[in-house]
Amino acid sequence: MSKRVLIVEDVADVRMMMKILIQLHGFETILARDGYEAVIKAREEHPDIILMDLMMPIMDGFTATRLIRQSEELKKVPILAITAYGDTFAEKAFEAGFDDVIPKPVEFENLKPLLNQYISDSN
C-alpha cells in the first residue's frame, strides 16, 4: 500500500500541481483547500504525512496544526509547513507543532527524499 500525503493548499493550481507531482513519486494524495478542511480530512483519512500551507482563508495552517496535534491518532504524523514567507514564520510554525518548514516554490526533486525521510522516521 502506498503512503498517503495530505496536501493542504488554498490555491487550486498549486494544489493540483503538487498532487500530480507527488503522485508521480508513487504516493497517494488527499486534498484540502484550507485548514478547516485539513483537520476534517486528517481525522477521517489518517495520512502518513501532511504538507500544509500556512496562510489560508477560513483557518490558517497554524491553527489547523494545533488542532490536528490534539488528536491522539495524529499527534505523531509529520506536518511540514509549505510557505512563500520563507523563515518569517518558521519559529511560529515550530511552536504550532510543525516538524519542518519548506519554502515555496517547492523543489520537487528534493520532495520525494524529504517525504520518505519523514514517513520512515514516523513509523
TORBAMI-712102 format. One record per residue: residue number from 1; residue in three letters; y, z, x of N, C-alpha, C in turn. Coordinates in steps of 0.001 Angstrom, whole numbers, padded with zeros to 6 digits, always signed. Each point is the difference from the previous one (the first is absolute). Example, Ala and Ser with C-alpha at 12.3 -4.5 7.8 and 13.67 -1.06 7.14 Angstrom:
TORBAMI-712102
     k     r      n.c2      n.c3      n.c1     ca.c2     ca.c3     ca.c1      c.c2      c.c3      c.c1
     1   ALA   -005690   +007800   +013190   +001190   +000000   -000890   +001200   +000000   +000900
     2   SER   +001050   -000720   -000350   +001190   +000060   +000820   +001090   +000730   -000770
***
This chain:
TORBAMI-712102
     k     r      n.c2      n.c3      n.c1     ca.c2     ca.c3     ca.c1      c.c2      c.c3      c.c1
     1   MET   -001185   +000000   +000851   +001185   +000000   -000851   +001244   +000000   +000894
     2   SER   +000944   -000875   -000285   +001197   -000080   +000831   +000955   +001145   -000353
     3   LYS   +000823   +000340   +000951   +000972   +001078   -000162   +001131   -000463   -000903
     4   ARG   +000580   +000968   -000725   +001019   -000313   -001000   +001370   +000490   +000453
     5   VAL   +000977   -000904   -000069   +001367   +000277   +000416   +000908   -000047   -001228
     6   LEU   +000703   +001094   -000263   +001007   +000020   -001056   +001324   -000428   +000620
     7   ILE   +000555   -001097   -000485   +001276   -000539   +000467   +001061   +000368   -001027
     8   VAL   +001017   +000747   +000434   +001063   +000437   -000896   +001303   -000623   +000492
     9   GLU   +000489   -000981   -000753   +001174   -000783   +000415   +000684   -000517   -001250
    10   ASP   +001327   +000205   -000105   +000714   -000421   -001197   +000391   -001472   +000003
    11   VAL   +000042   -000651   +001150   +000361   -001418   +000069   -001277   -000831   -000178
    12   ALA   -000062   -000749   -001093   -001221   -000728   -000370   -000485   -000940   +001101
    13   ASP   +000903   -000768   +000618   -000414   -000945   +001045   -000606   +000716   +001202
    14   VAL   +000602   +001103   +000400   -000527   +000772   +001131   -001349   +000603   -000363
    15   ARG   -000097   +000529   -001211   -001256   +000599   -000472   -001131   -001032   +000020
    16   MET   +000273   -001210   -000473   -001034   -001036   -000041   -000359   -000498   +001399
    17   MET   +000986   -000118   +000887   -000281   -000421   +001365   -000879   +001042   +000705
    18   MET   +000332   +001275   -000185   -000816   +001055   +000602   -001416   -000039   -000570
    19   LYS   -000099   -000215   -001304   -001321   -000061   -000640   -000846   -001100   +000636
    20   ILE   +000548   -001184   +000099   -000744   -001147   +000541   -000420   +000255   +001448
    21   LEU   +000934   +000460   +000805   -000309   +000213   +001414   -001004   +001125   +000212
    22   ILE   +000104   +001051   -000781   -000950   +001108   +000124   -001380   -000433   -000478
    23   GLN   -000058   -000792   -001066   -001298   -000513   -000462   -000619   -000934   +001033
    24   LEU   +000820   -000785   +000711   -000519   -000857   +001063   -000636   +000808   +001123
    25   HIS   +000427   +001239   +000164   -000579   +000901   +000997   -001270   +000683   -000526
    26   GLY   -000416   -000315   -001238   -001255   +000518   -000529   +000103   +001270   -000820
    27   PHE   +001199   +000393   -000370   +000186   +001203   -000804   +000211   -000371   -001461
    28   GLU   -000399   +000896   -000905   +000352   -000130   -001410   +001413   +000549   -000169
    29   THR   +000732   -000504   -000980   +001353   +000487   -000226   +000195   +000488   -001422
    30   ILE   +000847   +001007   -000113   +000461   +000538   -001268   +001521   -000069   +000091
    31   LEU   +000669   -000415   -001057   +001445   -000185   +000054   +000736   +000961   -000915
    32   ALA   +001157   +000472   +000489   +000902   +000816   -000809   +001425   -000445   +000291
    33   ARG   +000847   +000017   -001039   +001384   -000492   +000116   +001019   +001084   +000338
    34   ASP   -000382   +001261   -000154   +000918   +001105   +000275   -000821   +001265   +000232
    35   GLY   +000683   +001069   +000359   -000688   +001245   +000306   -000742   +000593   -001189
    36   TYR   +000584   -000117   -001180   -000655   +000524   -001204   -001352   -000678   -000207
    37   GLU   +000009   -001317   +000076   -001242   -000761   -000158   -000974   +000319   +001144
    38   ALA   +000522   +000243   +001190   -000848   +000332   +001153   -000774   +001290   -000231
    39   VAL   +000669   +001009   -000548   -000673   +001274   -000267   -001143   -000208   -000986
    40   ILE   +000257   -000747   -001062   -001033   -000270   -001010   -001160   -000772   +000621
    41   LYS   +000301   -001080   +000721   -001059   -000831   +000589   -000792   +000779   +001051
    42   ALA   +000676   +000806   +000798   -000707   +000788   +001018   -000987   +000947   -000660
    43   ARG   +000406   +000643   -001066   -000882   +000941   -000710   -001168   -000710   -000675
    44   GLU   +000243   -001192   -000530   -001053   -000755   -000688   -000942   -000713   +000970
    45   GLU   +000548   -000581   +001060   -000751   -000919   +000852   -000521   +000616   +001303
    46   HIS   +000534   +001125   +000430   -000418   +000668   +001242   -000071   -000970   +001184
    47   PRO   +001155   -000541   +000424   +000009   -000946   +001123   -000377   +000689   +001310
    48   ASP   -000373   -000804   +000985   -000311   +000521   +001330   +001258   +000209   +000828
    49   ILE   +001076   -000725   -000329   +001278   +000104   +000695   +001087   -000516   -000935
    50   ILE   +001222   +000514   +000188   +001130   -000414   -000830   +001123   -000481   +000909
    51   LEU   +000526   -001190   -000310   +001189   -000535   +000667   +001135   +000107   -001004
    52   MET   +000993   +000846   +000284   +001012   +000347   -000991   +001409   -000310   +000495
    53   ASP   +000717   -000807   -000772   +001425   -000204   +000242   +000704   +001331   -000260
    54   LEU   +001113   +000220   +000650   +000729   +001257   -000196   +001008   -000064   -001133
    55   MET   +000775   -001071   -000049   +001090   -000094   -000955   -000383   -000946   -001141
    56   MET   -000269   +000592   -001167   -000424   -000773   -001172   +000650   +000585   -001242
    57   PRO   +000125   -000809   -001060   +000519   +000530   -001269   -001055   +000884   -000677
    58   ILE   +000402   +000699   -000997   -000804   +000898   -000832   -000419   +001246   +000784
    59   MET   -000777   -000179   +001088   -000370   +001120   +000861   -000118   -000515   +001427
    60   ASP   +000665   +000665   +000928   -000043   -000446   +001387   -001310   +000412   +000682
    61   GLY   -000222   -000523   +001179   -001231   +000266   +000733   -000147   +001436   +000461
    62   PHE   +001121   +000679   +000264   -000049   +001400   +000427   -000588   +000873   -001113
    63   THR   +000542   -000165   -001207   -000457   +000783   -001151   -001448   -000334   -000328
    64   ALA   -000330   -001286   -000001   -001373   -000416   -000307   -000988   +000600   +001004
    65   THR   +000355   -000002   +001268   -000897   +000544   +001021   -000196   +001501   -000194
    66   ARG   +001071   +000707   -000295   -000136   +001446   -000257   -000952   +000257   -001174
    67   LEU   +000128   -000795   -001061   -000868   +000165   -001168   -001451   -000355   +000327
    68   ILE   -000206   -001065   +000741   -001359   -000400   +000381   -000634   +001084   +000863
    69   ARG   +000754   +000579   +000907   -000510   +001040   +000895   -000409   +001269   -000753
    70   GLN   +000483   +000185   -001233   -000382   +001169   -000803   -001410   -000119   -000552
    71   SER   -000544   -001213   -000044   -001335   -000228   -000530   -001045   +000321   +001059
    72   GLU   -000934   +000853   -000329   -001046   +000405   +000942   -000786   -001195   +000524
    73   GLU   -000304   -000979   -000874   -000780   -001175   +000396   +000785   -000958   +000894
    74   LEU   +001323   +000071   -000042   +000826   -000986   +000701   +000768   +000570   +001190
    75   LYS   -000052   +001295   +000215   +000882   +000581   +001021   -000314   -000452   +001416
    76   LYS   -001205   -000523   +000247   -000337   -000484   +001336   +000059   -001522   +000130
    77   VAL   +000336   -000696   -001076   +000131   -001458   +000057   +001225   -000338   +000852
    78   PRO   -000151   -000845   +001024   +001164   -000369   +000809   +001034   -000754   -000835
    79   ILE   +001259   +000402   +000157   +001103   -000674   -000679   +000987   -000428   +001078
    80   LEU   +000222   -001319   +000085   +000907   -000555   +000998   +001265   -000478   -000692
    81   ALA   +001152   +000459   +000467   +001286   -000449   -000538   +000304   -001379   +000566
    82   ILE   +000364   -000918   -000871   +000407   -001342   +000399   +001486   -000100   -000367
    83   THR   +000865   -000164   +001015   +001434   +000075   -000292   +000840   -000935   +000850
    84   ALA   +001032   -000518   -000612   +000970   -000833   +000710   +001077   +000855   +000653
    85   TYR   -000058   +001313   -000199   +001026   +000895   +000517   -000322   +000555   +001386
    86   GLY   -001046   -000516   +000625   -000350   +000423   +001355   -000241   +001488   +000079
    87   ASP   +000574   +000630   +001008   -000202   +001432   +000228   +000931   +000881   -000835
    88   THR   +000863   -000623   -000794   +000991   +000748   -000769   -000635   +001090   -000851
    89   PHE   -001129   -000311   -000637   -000642   +000957   -000898   -001311   +000538   +000562
    90   ALA   -000265   -000210   +001276   -001297   +000400   +000571   -000257   +001496   -000157
    91   GLU   +000952   +000830   +000364   -000199   +001449   -000097   -000258   +000422   -001443
    92   LYS   +000803   -000539   -000911   -000174   +000310   -001426   -001372   -000482   -000490
    93   ALA   -000450   -001160   +000500   -001312   -000530   -000396   -001124   +000935   +000446
    94   PHE   +000054   +000462   +001234   -001041   +000914   +000486   +000021   +001317   -000767
    95   GLU   +001190   +000490   -000316   +000119   +001226   -000797   -000596   -000176   -001394
    96   ALA   +000094   -001212   -000553   -000545   -000281   -001333   -001521   -000125   +000009
    97   GLY   -000589   -000193   +001188   -001459   -000090   +000081   -000541   -001330   +000468
    98   PHE   +000876   -000911   +000426   -000476   -001272   +000540   -000680   +000228   +001349
    99   ASP   -000978   -000839   +000309   -000708   +000086   +001279   +000660   -000829   +001092
   100   ASP   +000723   -001046   -000397   +000636   -000872   +000978   +001116   -000770   -000694
   101   VAL   +000904   -000567   +000796   +001101   -000817   -000517   -000083   -001359   +000685
   102   ILE   -000127   -001052   -000797   -000143   -001370   +000488   +001264   -000781   -000384
   103   PRO   +000676   -000622   +000962   +001223   -000740   -000340   -000300   -001342   -000672
   104   LYS   +000915   -000378   -000904   -000023   -001344   -000578   +000864   -000880   +000875
   105   PRO   -000278   -001268   +000141   -001198   -000647   -000549   -001247   +000450   +000748
   106   VAL   -001080   +000151   -000762   -001277   +000445   +000561   -000580   -001109   +000867
   107   GLU   -000412   +000345   +001196   -000667   -000958   +000888   -001496   +000030   -000341
   108   PHE   -000422   -000991   -000756   -001336   +000040   -000581   -001125   -000100   +001025
   109   GLU   +000266   -000566   +001190   -001056   -000026   +001017   -000305   +001410   +000499
   110   ASN   +000952   +000918   -000152   -000216   +001396   +000393   -000502   +000858   -001156
   111   LEU   +000019   -000562   -001205   -000325   +000798   -001174   -001492   +000320   -000101
   112   LYS   -000870   -000962   +000243   -001435   +000262   -000138   -000463   +001113   +000936
   113   PRO   +000363   -000030   +001299   -000416   +001121   +000854   +000561   +001344   -000479
   114   LEU   +001228   -000016   -000519   +000611   +001226   -000501   -000753   +000511   -001232
   115   LEU   -000306   -000899   -000926   -000765   +000385   -001190   -001366   +000552   +000398
   116   ASN   -000680   -000710   +000899   -001312   +000458   +000451   +000083   +001369   +000657
   117   GLN   +001029   +000214   +000809   +000168   +001289   +000673   +000150   +001127   -001011
   118   TYR   +000900   -000172   -000951   +000258   +001085   -000961   -001173   +000209   -000952
   119   ILE   -000669   -001079   -000385   -001144   +000154   -000900   -001152   +000694   +000719
   120   SER   -000273   -000381   +001245   -001108   +000637   +000728   +000339   +001452   +000347
   121   ASP   +001279   +000301   +000276   +000402   +001377   +000305   -000133   +000914   -001215
   122   SER   +000158   -000572   -001203   -000029   +000832   -001214   -001422   +000223   -000505
   123   ASN   -000966   -000761   +000509   -001396   +000157   -000463   -000760   +000995   +000827
***
